[in-house]
Amino acid sequence: MESEITLYKLSEEKPRYVNIVFSLILTVGLLAVLCILIYLVFTNKNPFKILISIIVFLLISVFFNASVKILIRCIKERMKPDEERVKKLSVSSKGIFNYRAKKQLIWEEISEIQIIDSVLSVTVDPHPEKDFQLNLADTDVYSQMTREDFENLLRKHYKKEIHTYYTPPSCGCGG
């Protein structure tokens, strides 16, 4: 089957090196502040300043702990090996291949195709077990082509009407 497009599962983005360096700088800075506070606790004679230093020390230590956890998580995620790309769907001149169900659908047997808010729904009336839905936002389709290009690719092969509907983004104004 000569595939015109194969959609893969969208891979999780790894933290960038800039994020790791920023976390490292933040962690080292907090460690320096902790060292200064320890110095102030042991060199001060005023009990009020010692109490304030201890309270600030406890607050900074909480932030230090959180920054160390973030740094470790970023490094772990960065060091993970790349996942093998998982195929989700192929569109060709012969039909659609759904990799999750391992089923090939030829264009003539498909009774309806809908794309509603980035969810592709394919219906096969005589065989409902072949029906499937695929959230296109979970695939790399939009990195390969625009939404309109994907719709045009489907229309090129599927001769019946394709129903599409996209909810416009809300401004959040409640109108």
C-alpha positions as CSV (number, residue, x, y, z in Angstrom):
1,M,0.0,0.0,0.0
2,E,1.6,3.2,-1.2
3,S,0.9,5.7,1.6
4,E,0.4,9.4,0.8
5,I,0.6,10.3,4.5
6,T,1.2,8.3,7.6
7,L,0.2,9.8,10.9
8,Y,2.3,9.0,14.0
9,K,1.6,9.4,17.7
10,L,2.7,12.8,18.9
11,S,5.9,12.3,21.0
12,E,6.3,14.0,24.3
13,E,8.6,17.0,24.1
14,K,11.7,16.7,26.2
15,P,13.0,19.6,28.4
16,R,15.4,21.8,26.6
17,Y,19.0,22.3,27.8
18,V,18.1,26.0,28.5
19,N,15.5,24.7,31.1
20,I,18.1,22.5,32.7
21,V,20.7,25.3,32.9
22,F,18.1,27.7,34.3
23,S,17.1,25.1,37.0
24,L,20.8,24.5,37.8
25,I,21.5,28.2,38.2
26,L,18.4,28.6,40.4
27,T,19.4,25.6,42.5
28,V,22.9,26.9,43.0
29,G,21.6,30.4,43.8
30,L,19.3,29.0,46.5
31,L,22.1,26.9,47.9
32,A,24.2,30.1,48.2
33,V,21.4,31.8,50.0
34,L,21.1,28.9,52.4
35,C,24.8,29.0,53.1
36,I,24.6,32.8,53.8
37,L,21.6,32.2,56.2
38,I,23.5,29.5,58.1
39,Y,26.4,31.9,58.5
40,L,24.1,34.6,59.7
41,V,22.5,32.3,62.3
42,F,25.8,31.3,63.8
43,T,27.4,34.8,63.7
44,N,24.5,36.9,65.0
45,K,24.2,37.8,68.7
46,N,20.7,39.3,68.4
47,P,18.0,36.6,69.1
48,F,15.4,38.4,66.9
49,K,17.7,38.3,63.9
50,I,18.5,34.7,64.6
51,L,14.8,33.8,64.7
52,I,14.1,35.7,61.4
53,S,17.1,34.0,59.8
54,I,15.8,30.6,60.8
55,I,12.4,31.3,59.4
56,V,13.8,32.6,56.1
57,F,16.1,29.6,56.1
58,L,13.1,27.2,56.4
59,L,11.3,29.0,53.6
60,I,14.3,29.0,51.3
61,S,15.0,25.3,52.0
62,V,11.5,24.5,50.8
63,F,12.2,26.3,47.5
64,F,15.6,24.7,47.3
65,N,14.1,21.2,47.7
66,A,11.5,21.9,45.0
67,S,14.2,23.3,42.6
68,V,16.4,20.2,43.1
69,K,13.4,17.9,42.3
70,I,12.6,19.9,39.2
71,L,16.3,19.8,38.1
72,I,16.4,16.0,38.6
73,R,13.1,15.5,36.7
74,C,14.4,17.6,33.8
75,I,17.6,15.7,33.6
76,K,15.8,12.3,33.8
77,E,13.4,13.2,31.1
78,R,16.2,14.5,28.9
79,M,18.2,11.3,29.3
80,K,15.3,9.0,28.4
81,P,15.9,7.3,25.1
82,D,13.7,8.5,22.2
83,E,10.5,6.5,21.9
84,E,9.9,4.4,18.8
85,R,7.5,6.2,16.6
86,V,4.0,4.6,16.7
87,K,2.0,4.7,13.6
88,K,-1.7,5.7,14.1
89,L,-3.2,6.0,10.6
90,S,-2.2,5.9,6.9
91,V,-4.1,7.5,4.1
92,S,-3.5,6.2,0.5
93,S,-5.2,6.0,-2.8
94,K,-6.6,2.6,-1.8
95,G,-8.0,3.6,1.5
96,I,-7.3,4.2,5.2
97,F,-5.3,1.9,7.4
98,N,-6.1,2.1,11.1
99,Y,-3.0,0.8,12.9
100,R,-4.6,0.6,16.3
101,A,-7.3,-1.8,15.1
102,K,-5.0,-3.2,12.3
103,K,-7.8,-2.8,9.8
104,Q,-7.6,-1.6,6.2
105,L,-10.7,0.3,5.0
106,I,-11.1,0.9,1.2
107,W,-12.7,4.1,0.2
108,E,-15.8,2.4,-1.3
109,E,-16.8,0.7,2.0
110,I,-16.6,3.9,4.1
111,S,-20.1,5.4,4.5
112,E,-19.2,8.6,6.3
113,I,-16.2,10.6,7.4
114,Q,-16.5,13.4,9.9
115,I,-13.9,15.8,11.4
116,I,-15.3,17.5,14.4
117,D,-12.9,19.6,16.5
118,S,-9.9,17.6,15.4
119,V,-11.5,14.2,15.9
120,L,-11.6,12.1,12.8
121,S,-14.6,9.7,12.8
122,V,-14.9,7.0,10.1
123,T,-18.1,5.1,9.8
124,V,-18.6,1.8,7.9
125,D,-22.4,1.1,8.0
126,P,-22.5,-2.6,7.1
127,H,-19.6,-3.3,9.5
128,P,-19.9,-1.2,12.7
129,E,-16.9,-3.0,14.2
130,K,-14.7,-1.3,11.7
131,D,-15.8,2.2,12.8
132,F,-13.2,4.2,14.6
133,Q,-12.3,7.6,15.9
134,L,-8.9,9.3,16.0
135,N,-8.0,12.5,17.8
136,L,-5.8,14.3,15.2
137,A,-4.4,16.5,18.0
138,D,-2.7,13.4,19.3
139,T,-0.9,12.8,16.0
140,D,1.7,14.7,14.1
141,V,-0.6,15.6,11.2
142,Y,-0.4,19.3,11.9
143,S,3.3,19.3,11.8
144,Q,3.2,17.6,8.4
145,M,0.4,19.7,6.8
146,T,-2.4,22.2,7.6
147,R,-5.9,21.1,8.6
148,E,-7.2,22.2,5.2
149,D,-4.5,20.2,3.4
150,F,-5.5,17.1,5.3
151,E,-9.1,17.6,4.5
152,N,-8.3,18.1,0.8
153,L,-6.2,14.9,0.9
154,L,-9.2,13.0,2.2
155,R,-11.6,14.6,-0.3
156,K,-9.2,13.7,-3.2
157,H,-9.8,10.0,-2.5
158,Y,-13.2,9.9,-0.7
159,K,-15.8,10.9,-3.3
160,K,-18.7,11.4,-0.8
161,E,-19.1,14.4,1.4
162,I,-16.8,14.9,4.4
163,H,-18.5,16.7,7.3
164,T,-16.2,19.1,9.1
165,Y,-16.9,21.3,12.0
166,Y,-14.5,23.3,14.2
167,T,-15.6,25.1,17.3
168,P,-14.2,28.6,17.1
169,P,-11.8,29.5,19.9
170,S,-13.6,31.3,22.7
171,C,-12.4,34.7,24.0
172,G,-13.6,33.7,27.4
173,C,-15.9,36.8,27.7
174,G,-19.1,34.7,28.2
175,G,-21.0,36.4,25.4
